[in-house]
Amino acid sequence: MPVPQAVEQLRLVQVLSDSAAQQRPLVLTHHGPDGWRTIKSVFSGGSPESRTLRVSGMIEKELPAKALPGVGMTLGGSFRLGHKKFMFCAMVQGVERHSDRLELMLRWPDHLQQLQRRVYERAEPPVGSVVAVRFWRDEASSATERKVRHGQLEDISAGGMRIKVSETGDIAMESTYRCSFTPRPGRPAIVLDAILRHRQAVDSGRASLGFQFVGLETTPEGMKTLDRLARVVTQFQRLRVRKMPAT
């Protein structure tokens, strides 16, 4: 099944303990005053006996303290292992900053979810279908920045999507946007947060925007949204395969 699957406790302990011992890379996400941020990190220690997990992340030297995760905040973590992607959320118990590095002490996660990596491969909407996307900035300080913009879905995965837009003014790179779209007719809209990572000019003054979904692993509601995304991606992939011409 492509949907997120809970990892049973013995497997959880093994995966996290091995990750800590081998210092596997992971990505942390946290929500700050200016939206979501991601931190490229590595496991650096911890154990189920101590109920702690240590993580070391790289940050910009000039990043203000208010933009960093603090004690008591809940962070999301994701990492790859084999053909699966694992996700967890954990509360911050301690923070130490060293110039461009952040040392975090996290509470040992009680839950670990896994997804097949194939749902992180891009899938285009079915031929002939048009999926409209609306996006806006919730944390913006002005009405202009909070303006609702419109685009058309080009492709999607469980990790992000590309949309084509005709208007690119005031669209800020590396900013968090709230996105809403209905990939399957008759179903409720999917609403989530995403960071604008890429912008590429295409034809007739239009642009292709690449968004990375963030924060889904930090709440039960987010995991339900990730479940829906995985199902949508799988359906799109299957429909594309069925409509490929025979060789």
QUIDA-V727903 format. One record per helix or strand of 2 or more residues. SS is the DSSP state (hx for helix, st for strand). FROM is the first residue (numbers start at 1). TO is the last residue. If there is no record, write none. Layout:
SS:FROM:TO ; SS:FROM:TO
//
This chain:
st:5:6 ; hx:9:22 ; st:25:32 ; st:35:47 ; st:52:58 ; hx:65:67 ; st:74:81 ; st:84:98 ; st:101:107 ; st:113:116 ; hx:117:120 ; st:132:136 ; st:149:156 ; st:160:165 ; st:176:181 ; st:190:201 ; st:207:213 ; hx:216:218 ; hx:220:242
//
